[in-house]
Amino acid sequence: APRRWQFVSFAIADRELTARLAGPSIGARETPIIHTEINDVLQSLGPRLTRLVLDLTEVRSMSSMALGMCLDVRKTAREFGIKTAAVGMSHDMARVLRRLKLADGGGSAGRLPRMLRRAGLAV
């Protein structure tokens, strides 16, 4: 039977793995589970992938622990030579991150936090 994932849904197309994180909030309880789910798939499929997309469409808030998890997932992907991108940030999440000075001021709600772009998670 296929494995059921608790907080992430996965899709694979053309050597690209999209990991859609369940929302609306990713906190201390969800973060280690999401981390394990994504890393399990990366360990299994890593050599066959060229790109990992973290889809944040359903996510409205993330704890600092969750942001750190995103950076760690990127690091694991990089070990397999996989490029990483994050997409789908909500208006509310972008606004909060701008207030915390983690995202650019003007611009679209789809902008990523500056720290994630600097870490190589931007498209």
C-alpha positions as CSV (number, residue, x, y, z in Angstrom):
1,A,0.0,0.0,0.0
2,P,1.3,3.5,-0.7
3,R,2.5,5.5,2.2
4,R,0.2,8.2,3.6
5,W,1.8,11.4,4.5
6,Q,0.4,13.5,7.4
7,F,1.4,17.1,6.5
8,V,2.9,17.0,3.0
9,S,1.4,15.9,-0.4
10,F,3.9,15.1,-3.1
11,A,3.8,15.2,-6.9
12,I,6.5,14.2,-9.3
13,A,6.8,15.4,-12.9
14,D,9.8,15.6,-15.1
15,R,12.3,14.9,-12.3
16,E,10.7,17.7,-10.2
17,L,9.3,16.9,-6.8
18,T,6.6,19.3,-5.5
19,A,6.1,19.1,-1.7
20,R,2.8,20.9,-0.8
21,L,2.9,21.7,2.9
22,A,-0.5,21.5,4.7
23,G,-1.6,24.6,6.4
24,P,-2.7,26.8,7.7
25,S,0.0,26.9,10.4
26,I,3.3,25.1,10.7
27,G,4.5,25.1,14.3
28,A,6.6,23.1,16.7
29,R,4.3,20.0,16.4
30,E,4.2,19.9,12.6
31,T,7.8,20.9,11.8
32,P,9.6,17.7,12.7
33,I,6.9,15.6,11.0
34,I,7.1,17.6,7.8
35,H,10.9,17.5,8.0
36,T,10.9,13.7,8.3
37,E,8.3,13.3,5.5
38,I,10.2,15.4,3.0
39,N,13.6,13.9,3.9
40,D,12.2,10.3,3.6
41,V,11.1,11.1,0.0
42,L,14.4,12.9,-0.8
43,Q,16.4,9.9,0.5
44,S,14.3,7.6,-1.6
45,L,14.2,9.6,-4.9
46,G,17.1,12.0,-4.5
47,P,19.4,10.7,-7.3
48,R,16.5,10.8,-9.8
49,L,15.4,14.4,-9.0
50,T,16.7,17.7,-10.3
51,R,14.4,20.1,-8.5
52,L,12.4,20.3,-5.3
53,V,9.5,22.8,-5.0
54,L,8.2,23.7,-1.6
55,D,4.6,24.7,-2.2
56,L,3.4,27.1,0.6
57,T,0.0,27.8,-0.9
58,E,-1.9,26.5,2.1
59,V,0.4,27.9,4.7
60,R,-0.5,31.2,6.4
61,S,2.0,31.1,9.3
62,M,5.3,29.4,10.0
63,S,7.3,29.2,13.3
64,S,11.0,30.1,13.3
65,M,11.5,26.3,13.7
66,A,9.6,25.8,10.4
67,L,11.7,28.3,8.6
68,G,14.8,26.5,9.9
69,M,13.4,23.2,8.7
70,C,13.0,24.8,5.2
71,L,16.7,25.7,5.2
72,D,17.6,22.2,6.3
73,V,15.5,20.5,3.6
74,R,17.3,22.7,1.1
75,K,20.6,21.6,2.4
76,T,19.6,17.9,2.1
77,A,18.4,18.5,-1.4
78,R,21.6,20.2,-2.3
79,E,23.5,17.1,-1.2
80,F,21.8,15.2,-4.0
81,G,22.4,18.1,-6.5
82,I,18.8,19.1,-6.4
83,K,17.8,22.8,-6.8
84,T,15.2,24.1,-4.4
85,A,12.4,26.7,-4.8
86,A,9.6,27.9,-2.6
87,V,6.3,29.1,-4.1
88,G,2.8,30.1,-3.2
89,M,3.2,32.4,-0.2
90,S,-0.2,33.8,1.0
91,H,-0.8,37.6,1.3
92,D,-1.1,37.3,5.1
93,M,2.1,35.4,5.5
94,A,4.0,37.8,3.2
95,R,2.7,40.8,5.2
96,V,3.8,39.2,8.5
97,L,7.2,38.4,7.2
98,R,7.6,42.0,5.8
99,R,6.8,43.3,9.3
100,L,9.5,41.1,10.7
101,K,11.8,42.3,8.0
102,L,12.2,38.9,6.5
103,A,10.6,39.8,3.2
104,D,10.8,42.8,0.8
105,G,8.5,45.7,1.3
106,G,6.6,46.4,-1.9
107,G,5.8,43.9,-4.5
108,S,3.6,40.9,-4.9
109,A,2.3,38.7,-2.2
110,G,4.2,35.8,-3.8
111,R,7.6,37.2,-2.8
112,L,9.6,35.0,-0.6
113,P,11.3,36.0,2.7
114,R,14.7,37.5,2.0
115,M,16.4,34.9,4.2
116,L,14.9,32.1,2.1
117,R,16.0,33.7,-1.2
118,R,19.5,34.2,0.2
119,A,19.6,30.6,1.2
120,G,18.8,29.4,-2.3
121,L,15.1,28.7,-1.9
122,A,13.9,31.2,-4.4
123,V,12.9,30.3,-8.0
